[in-house]
Amino acid sequence: MADKKITALNASVGLTGDDLFHVVDDPSGSPTNKKITSTNVFNKIPTWLGLAQTAETVTTPGAIDVTSAITNLITDGTDAVTLADGAMGQIKIVAMVTGTNSPVAVITPDNLDGGSNISLNAVGDTAMLLWNDGAWQVIGGNGAVVA
């Protein structure tokens, strides 16, 4: 029976689409208790979606982490960075935020569909990647060149 104090419940370790969330509808007017499935929570988000995590900043050639959703590159000349494999469905955004001396950032993922590297050639260039089917896939961005 689901009539317990929420803070006293055991934590769920495996969310499925038919699991339920408790919702207080219209809390500032006439509040009523309702339920919604986890599938509908994620399919009907009523506002923009933000990433609250702090962005990783990379200032030297090396590895981009796969634990930060966003990586900001500060590039001086041509810098080469690598990107390890992700987890199914993971989204990774890489942006060149500062660049000097004809900046070029060459991102070489361990696995990339459609090429072997991604170049960001100017401040403001971005690449949005999705980890799917054993490789990173470029799904968006601005000015990124896949080769």
mmCIF file of the C-alpha atoms, coordinates in Angstrom:
data_MODEL
# 
_entry.id   MODEL 
# 
loop_
_atom_site.group_PDB 
_atom_site.id 
_atom_site.type_symbol 
_atom_site.label_atom_id 
_atom_site.label_alt_id 
_atom_site.label_comp_id 
_atom_site.label_asym_id 
_atom_site.label_entity_id 
_atom_site.label_seq_id 
_atom_site.pdbx_PDB_ins_code 
_atom_site.Cartn_x 
_atom_site.Cartn_y 
_atom_site.Cartn_z 
_atom_site.occupancy 
_atom_site.B_iso_or_equiv 
_atom_site.pdbx_formal_charge 
_atom_site.auth_seq_id 
_atom_site.auth_comp_id 
_atom_site.auth_asym_id 
_atom_site.auth_atom_id 
_atom_site.pdbx_PDB_model_num 
ATOM 1   C CA . MET A 1 1   ? 0.000  0.000  0.000   1.00 0.00 ? 1   MET A CA 1 
ATOM 2   C CA . ALA A 1 2   ? 1.329  3.455  -0.925  1.00 0.00 ? 2   ALA A CA 1 
ATOM 3   C CA . ASP A 1 3   ? 0.085  5.416  2.101   1.00 0.00 ? 3   ASP A CA 1 
ATOM 4   C CA . LYS A 1 4   ? 3.421  5.956  3.836   1.00 0.00 ? 4   LYS A CA 1 
ATOM 5   C CA . LYS A 1 5   ? 5.497  8.992  4.670   1.00 0.00 ? 5   LYS A CA 1 
ATOM 6   C CA . ILE A 1 6   ? 7.618  9.625  1.549   1.00 0.00 ? 6   ILE A CA 1 
ATOM 7   C CA . THR A 1 7   ? 10.861 10.169 3.465   1.00 0.00 ? 7   THR A CA 1 
ATOM 8   C CA . ALA A 1 8   ? 10.365 6.795  5.204   1.00 0.00 ? 8   ALA A CA 1 
ATOM 9   C CA . LEU A 1 9   ? 10.137 4.816  1.954   1.00 0.00 ? 9   LEU A CA 1 
ATOM 10  C CA . ASN A 1 10  ? 12.929 2.661  0.554   1.00 0.00 ? 10  ASN A CA 1 
ATOM 11  C CA . ALA A 1 11  ? 14.779 4.145  -2.428  1.00 0.00 ? 11  ALA A CA 1 
ATOM 12  C CA . SER A 1 12  ? 13.926 2.771  -5.859  1.00 0.00 ? 12  SER A CA 1 
ATOM 13  C CA . VAL A 1 13  ? 16.979 1.516  -7.738  1.00 0.00 ? 13  VAL A CA 1 
ATOM 14  C CA . GLY A 1 14  ? 15.310 0.636  -11.031 1.00 0.00 ? 14  GLY A CA 1 
ATOM 15  C CA . LEU A 1 15  ? 12.935 3.163  -12.588 1.00 0.00 ? 15  LEU A CA 1 
ATOM 16  C CA . THR A 1 16  ? 10.494 1.768  -15.161 1.00 0.00 ? 16  THR A CA 1 
ATOM 17  C CA . GLY A 1 17  ? 8.000  3.548  -17.394 1.00 0.00 ? 17  GLY A CA 1 
ATOM 18  C CA . ASP A 1 18  ? 4.988  2.557  -15.322 1.00 0.00 ? 18  ASP A CA 1 
ATOM 19  C CA . ASP A 1 19  ? 6.437  3.678  -11.968 1.00 0.00 ? 19  ASP A CA 1 
ATOM 20  C CA . LEU A 1 20  ? 4.466  6.517  -10.393 1.00 0.00 ? 20  LEU A CA 1 
ATOM 21  C CA . PHE A 1 21  ? 5.340  9.955  -9.049  1.00 0.00 ? 21  PHE A CA 1 
ATOM 22  C CA . HIS A 1 22  ? 3.173  11.860 -6.586  1.00 0.00 ? 22  HIS A CA 1 
ATOM 23  C CA . VAL A 1 23  ? 2.081  15.270 -7.891  1.00 0.00 ? 23  VAL A CA 1 
ATOM 24  C CA . VAL A 1 24  ? 0.370  18.107 -6.040  1.00 0.00 ? 24  VAL A CA 1 
ATOM 25  C CA . ASP A 1 25  ? -1.607 19.794 -8.825  1.00 0.00 ? 25  ASP A CA 1 
ATOM 26  C CA . ASP A 1 26  ? -2.340 23.555 -8.562  1.00 0.00 ? 26  ASP A CA 1 
ATOM 27  C CA . PRO A 1 27  ? -0.499 24.058 -5.231  1.00 0.00 ? 27  PRO A CA 1 
ATOM 28  C CA . SER A 1 28  ? -1.150 27.814 -5.157  1.00 0.00 ? 28  SER A CA 1 
ATOM 29  C CA . GLY A 1 29  ? -4.886 27.482 -5.859  1.00 0.00 ? 29  GLY A CA 1 
ATOM 30  C CA . SER A 1 30  ? -6.926 24.386 -5.054  1.00 0.00 ? 30  SER A CA 1 
ATOM 31  C CA . PRO A 1 31  ? -4.306 21.688 -4.489  1.00 0.00 ? 31  PRO A CA 1 
ATOM 32  C CA . THR A 1 32  ? -5.228 18.122 -5.368  1.00 0.00 ? 32  THR A CA 1 
ATOM 33  C CA . ASN A 1 33  ? -3.189 14.924 -5.171  1.00 0.00 ? 33  ASN A CA 1 
ATOM 34  C CA . LYS A 1 34  ? -2.556 13.192 -8.487  1.00 0.00 ? 34  LYS A CA 1 
ATOM 35  C CA . LYS A 1 35  ? -0.201 10.640 -9.970  1.00 0.00 ? 35  LYS A CA 1 
ATOM 36  C CA . ILE A 1 36  ? 1.884  10.541 -13.147 1.00 0.00 ? 36  ILE A CA 1 
ATOM 37  C CA . THR A 1 37  ? 3.966  7.751  -14.666 1.00 0.00 ? 37  THR A CA 1 
ATOM 38  C CA . SER A 1 38  ? 7.699  8.212  -15.105 1.00 0.00 ? 38  SER A CA 1 
ATOM 39  C CA . THR A 1 39  ? 7.173  7.885  -18.867 1.00 0.00 ? 39  THR A CA 1 
ATOM 40  C CA . ASN A 1 40  ? 4.839  10.899 -18.878 1.00 0.00 ? 40  ASN A CA 1 
ATOM 41  C CA . VAL A 1 41  ? 7.110  12.924 -16.587 1.00 0.00 ? 41  VAL A CA 1 
ATOM 42  C CA . PHE A 1 42  ? 9.890  12.714 -19.142 1.00 0.00 ? 42  PHE A CA 1 
ATOM 43  C CA . ASN A 1 43  ? 7.680  13.014 -22.241 1.00 0.00 ? 43  ASN A CA 1 
ATOM 44  C CA . LYS A 1 44  ? 5.764  16.081 -21.049 1.00 0.00 ? 44  LYS A CA 1 
ATOM 45  C CA . ILE A 1 45  ? 8.279  18.373 -19.378 1.00 0.00 ? 45  ILE A CA 1 
ATOM 46  C CA . PRO A 1 46  ? 6.426  21.720 -19.130 1.00 0.00 ? 46  PRO A CA 1 
ATOM 47  C CA . THR A 1 47  ? 9.503  23.954 -19.279 1.00 0.00 ? 47  THR A CA 1 
ATOM 48  C CA . TRP A 1 48  ? 13.005 24.130 -20.761 1.00 0.00 ? 48  TRP A CA 1 
ATOM 49  C CA . LEU A 1 49  ? 15.540 21.562 -19.653 1.00 0.00 ? 49  LEU A CA 1 
ATOM 50  C CA . GLY A 1 50  ? 18.766 22.825 -18.091 1.00 0.00 ? 50  GLY A CA 1 
ATOM 51  C CA . LEU A 1 51  ? 21.997 21.127 -17.134 1.00 0.00 ? 51  LEU A CA 1 
ATOM 52  C CA . ALA A 1 52  ? 22.851 22.189 -13.583 1.00 0.00 ? 52  ALA A CA 1 
ATOM 53  C CA . GLN A 1 53  ? 26.282 20.579 -13.557 1.00 0.00 ? 53  GLN A CA 1 
ATOM 54  C CA . THR A 1 54  ? 29.403 22.765 -13.769 1.00 0.00 ? 54  THR A CA 1 
ATOM 55  C CA . ALA A 1 55  ? 31.034 22.631 -17.198 1.00 0.00 ? 55  ALA A CA 1 
ATOM 56  C CA . GLU A 1 56  ? 34.485 21.099 -17.522 1.00 0.00 ? 56  GLU A CA 1 
ATOM 57  C CA . THR A 1 57  ? 37.135 23.547 -18.766 1.00 0.00 ? 57  THR A CA 1 
ATOM 58  C CA . VAL A 1 58  ? 40.032 22.169 -20.816 1.00 0.00 ? 58  VAL A CA 1 
ATOM 59  C CA . THR A 1 59  ? 42.988 24.498 -21.419 1.00 0.00 ? 59  THR A CA 1 
ATOM 60  C CA . THR A 1 60  ? 45.655 22.090 -22.697 1.00 0.00 ? 60  THR A CA 1 
ATOM 61  C CA . PRO A 1 61  ? 45.784 19.124 -25.058 1.00 0.00 ? 61  PRO A CA 1 
ATOM 62  C CA . GLY A 1 62  ? 44.630 15.924 -23.364 1.00 0.00 ? 62  GLY A CA 1 
ATOM 63  C CA . ALA A 1 63  ? 41.458 14.047 -22.526 1.00 0.00 ? 63  ALA A CA 1 
ATOM 64  C CA . ILE A 1 64  ? 37.945 15.465 -22.324 1.00 0.00 ? 64  ILE A CA 1 
ATOM 65  C CA . ASP A 1 65  ? 36.009 13.795 -19.512 1.00 0.00 ? 65  ASP A CA 1 
ATOM 66  C CA . VAL A 1 66  ? 32.812 11.861 -20.117 1.00 0.00 ? 66  VAL A CA 1 
ATOM 67  C CA . THR A 1 67  ? 31.338 12.731 -16.719 1.00 0.00 ? 67  THR A CA 1 
ATOM 68  C CA . SER A 1 68  ? 30.576 16.406 -17.486 1.00 0.00 ? 68  SER A CA 1 
ATOM 69  C CA . ALA A 1 69  ? 27.707 17.161 -19.861 1.00 0.00 ? 69  ALA A CA 1 
ATOM 70  C CA . ILE A 1 70  ? 29.486 20.262 -21.207 1.00 0.00 ? 70  ILE A CA 1 
ATOM 71  C CA . THR A 1 71  ? 33.170 20.821 -21.945 1.00 0.00 ? 71  THR A CA 1 
ATOM 72  C CA . ASN A 1 72  ? 34.493 24.312 -22.695 1.00 0.00 ? 72  ASN A CA 1 
ATOM 73  C CA . LEU A 1 73  ? 37.750 24.446 -24.649 1.00 0.00 ? 73  LEU A CA 1 
ATOM 74  C CA . ILE A 1 74  ? 40.244 27.284 -24.285 1.00 0.00 ? 74  ILE A CA 1 
ATOM 75  C CA . THR A 1 75  ? 42.476 26.806 -27.310 1.00 0.00 ? 75  THR A CA 1 
ATOM 76  C CA . ASP A 1 76  ? 45.875 28.319 -28.155 1.00 0.00 ? 76  ASP A CA 1 
ATOM 77  C CA . GLY A 1 77  ? 46.935 27.390 -31.681 1.00 0.00 ? 77  GLY A CA 1 
ATOM 78  C CA . THR A 1 78  ? 46.106 23.803 -32.568 1.00 0.00 ? 78  THR A CA 1 
ATOM 79  C CA . ASP A 1 79  ? 45.144 21.655 -29.602 1.00 0.00 ? 79  ASP A CA 1 
ATOM 80  C CA . ALA A 1 80  ? 44.334 17.953 -29.828 1.00 0.00 ? 80  ALA A CA 1 
ATOM 81  C CA . VAL A 1 81  ? 41.951 16.416 -27.310 1.00 0.00 ? 81  VAL A CA 1 
ATOM 82  C CA . THR A 1 82  ? 40.564 12.908 -26.967 1.00 0.00 ? 82  THR A CA 1 
ATOM 83  C CA . LEU A 1 83  ? 37.151 11.649 -25.914 1.00 0.00 ? 83  LEU A CA 1 
ATOM 84  C CA . ALA A 1 84  ? 36.573 8.194  -24.409 1.00 0.00 ? 84  ALA A CA 1 
ATOM 85  C CA . ASP A 1 85  ? 33.495 6.077  -25.051 1.00 0.00 ? 85  ASP A CA 1 
ATOM 86  C CA . GLY A 1 86  ? 30.291 7.151  -23.323 1.00 0.00 ? 86  GLY A CA 1 
ATOM 87  C CA . ALA A 1 87  ? 27.195 5.390  -22.005 1.00 0.00 ? 87  ALA A CA 1 
ATOM 88  C CA . MET A 1 88  ? 24.114 4.552  -24.090 1.00 0.00 ? 88  MET A CA 1 
ATOM 89  C CA . GLY A 1 89  ? 22.016 7.683  -24.628 1.00 0.00 ? 89  GLY A CA 1 
ATOM 90  C CA . GLN A 1 90  ? 24.611 10.046 -23.155 1.00 0.00 ? 90  GLN A CA 1 
ATOM 91  C CA . ILE A 1 91  ? 24.768 13.545 -24.630 1.00 0.00 ? 91  ILE A CA 1 
ATOM 92  C CA . LYS A 1 92  ? 28.056 15.476 -24.633 1.00 0.00 ? 92  LYS A CA 1 
ATOM 93  C CA . ILE A 1 93  ? 28.450 19.110 -25.695 1.00 0.00 ? 93  ILE A CA 1 
ATOM 94  C CA . VAL A 1 94  ? 31.876 20.533 -26.549 1.00 0.00 ? 94  VAL A CA 1 
ATOM 95  C CA . ALA A 1 95  ? 32.364 24.265 -27.200 1.00 0.00 ? 95  ALA A CA 1 
ATOM 96  C CA . MET A 1 96  ? 35.355 26.435 -28.053 1.00 0.00 ? 96  MET A CA 1 
ATOM 97  C CA . VAL A 1 97  ? 34.848 29.403 -25.725 1.00 0.00 ? 97  VAL A CA 1 
ATOM 98  C CA . THR A 1 98  ? 38.233 31.125 -26.059 1.00 0.00 ? 98  THR A CA 1 
ATOM 99  C CA . GLY A 1 99  ? 40.845 30.872 -28.785 1.00 0.00 ? 99  GLY A CA 1 
ATOM 100 C CA . THR A 1 100 ? 44.129 32.563 -29.646 1.00 0.00 ? 100 THR A CA 1 
ATOM 101 C CA . ASN A 1 101 ? 46.786 32.173 -32.372 1.00 0.00 ? 101 ASN A CA 1 
ATOM 102 C CA . SER A 1 102 ? 44.468 30.809 -35.093 1.00 0.00 ? 102 SER A CA 1 
ATOM 103 C CA . PRO A 1 103 ? 42.735 28.342 -32.781 1.00 0.00 ? 103 PRO A CA 1 
ATOM 104 C CA . VAL A 1 104 ? 41.831 24.846 -33.917 1.00 0.00 ? 104 VAL A CA 1 
ATOM 105 C CA . ALA A 1 105 ? 40.616 22.197 -31.498 1.00 0.00 ? 105 ALA A CA 1 
ATOM 106 C CA . VAL A 1 106 ? 40.755 18.669 -32.889 1.00 0.00 ? 106 VAL A CA 1 
ATOM 107 C CA . ILE A 1 107 ? 38.596 16.227 -30.919 1.00 0.00 ? 107 ILE A CA 1 
ATOM 108 C CA . THR A 1 108 ? 39.425 12.562 -31.519 1.00 0.00 ? 108 THR A CA 1 
ATOM 109 C CA . PRO A 1 109 ? 36.889 10.217 -29.934 1.00 0.00 ? 109 PRO A CA 1 
ATOM 110 C CA . ASP A 1 110 ? 37.784 6.563  -29.379 1.00 0.00 ? 110 ASP A CA 1 
ATOM 111 C CA . ASN A 1 111 ? 34.780 5.742  -31.600 1.00 0.00 ? 111 ASN A CA 1 
ATOM 112 C CA . LEU A 1 112 ? 33.024 8.214  -33.924 1.00 0.00 ? 112 LEU A CA 1 
ATOM 113 C CA . ASP A 1 113 ? 30.408 7.457  -36.579 1.00 0.00 ? 113 ASP A CA 1 
ATOM 114 C CA . GLY A 1 114 ? 30.997 9.281  -39.864 1.00 0.00 ? 114 GLY A CA 1 
ATOM 115 C CA . GLY A 1 115 ? 34.664 10.117 -39.384 1.00 0.00 ? 115 GLY A CA 1 
ATOM 116 C CA . SER A 1 116 ? 37.648 9.939  -37.085 1.00 0.00 ? 116 SER A CA 1 
ATOM 117 C CA . ASN A 1 117 ? 37.747 13.454 -35.602 1.00 0.00 ? 117 ASN A CA 1 
ATOM 118 C CA . ILE A 1 118 ? 35.834 16.687 -35.114 1.00 0.00 ? 118 ILE A CA 1 
ATOM 119 C CA . SER A 1 119 ? 37.443 20.105 -35.605 1.00 0.00 ? 119 SER A CA 1 
ATOM 120 C CA . LEU A 1 120 ? 36.295 23.319 -33.950 1.00 0.00 ? 120 LEU A CA 1 
ATOM 121 C CA . ASN A 1 121 ? 37.949 26.171 -35.860 1.00 0.00 ? 121 ASN A CA 1 
ATOM 122 C CA . ALA A 1 122 ? 36.685 29.334 -34.174 1.00 0.00 ? 122 ALA A CA 1 
ATOM 123 C CA . VAL A 1 123 ? 35.339 30.681 -30.913 1.00 0.00 ? 123 VAL A CA 1 
ATOM 124 C CA . GLY A 1 124 ? 31.651 29.775 -30.798 1.00 0.00 ? 124 GLY A CA 1 
ATOM 125 C CA . ASP A 1 125 ? 32.034 26.491 -32.672 1.00 0.00 ? 125 ASP A CA 1 
ATOM 126 C CA . THR A 1 126 ? 30.249 23.648 -30.894 1.00 0.00 ? 126 THR A CA 1 
ATOM 127 C CA . ALA A 1 127 ? 29.616 19.934 -31.288 1.00 0.00 ? 127 ALA A CA 1 
ATOM 128 C CA . MET A 1 128 ? 26.717 18.071 -29.693 1.00 0.00 ? 128 MET A CA 1 
ATOM 129 C CA . LEU A 1 129 ? 27.313 14.337 -29.542 1.00 0.00 ? 129 LEU A CA 1 
ATOM 130 C CA . LEU A 1 130 ? 25.160 11.327 -28.688 1.00 0.00 ? 130 LEU A CA 1 
ATOM 131 C CA . TRP A 1 131 ? 26.650 7.998  -27.569 1.00 0.00 ? 131 TRP A CA 1 
ATOM 132 C CA . ASN A 1 132 ? 24.677 5.347  -29.460 1.00 0.00 ? 132 ASN A CA 1 
ATOM 133 C CA . ASP A 1 133 ? 25.380 1.876  -30.821 1.00 0.00 ? 133 ASP A CA 1 
ATOM 134 C CA . GLY A 1 134 ? 29.017 1.818  -29.700 1.00 0.00 ? 134 GLY A CA 1 
ATOM 135 C CA . ALA A 1 135 ? 30.094 5.221  -31.037 1.00 0.00 ? 135 ALA A CA 1 
ATOM 136 C CA . TRP A 1 136 ? 29.699 8.969  -30.652 1.00 0.00 ? 136 TRP A CA 1 
ATOM 137 C CA . GLN A 1 137 ? 27.349 10.458 -33.247 1.00 0.00 ? 137 GLN A CA 1 
ATOM 138 C CA . VAL A 1 138 ? 27.308 14.174 -34.081 1.00 0.00 ? 138 VAL A CA 1 
ATOM 139 C CA . ILE A 1 139 ? 23.690 15.293 -33.668 1.00 0.00 ? 139 ILE A CA 1 
ATOM 140 C CA . GLY A 1 140 ? 24.161 19.058 -33.729 1.00 0.00 ? 140 GLY A CA 1 
ATOM 141 C CA . GLY A 1 141 ? 26.409 21.997 -33.216 1.00 0.00 ? 141 GLY A CA 1 
ATOM 142 C CA . ASN A 1 142 ? 27.739 25.072 -34.963 1.00 0.00 ? 142 ASN A CA 1 
ATOM 143 C CA . GLY A 1 143 ? 30.783 25.187 -37.241 1.00 0.00 ? 143 GLY A CA 1 
ATOM 144 C CA . ALA A 1 144 ? 32.042 21.719 -36.305 1.00 0.00 ? 144 ALA A CA 1 
ATOM 145 C CA . VAL A 1 145 ? 33.781 19.809 -39.099 1.00 0.00 ? 145 VAL A CA 1 
ATOM 146 C CA . VAL A 1 146 ? 33.765 15.998 -39.046 1.00 0.00 ? 146 VAL A CA 1 
ATOM 147 C CA . ALA A 1 147 ? 36.604 14.361 -40.977 1.00 0.00 ? 147 ALA A CA 1 
# 
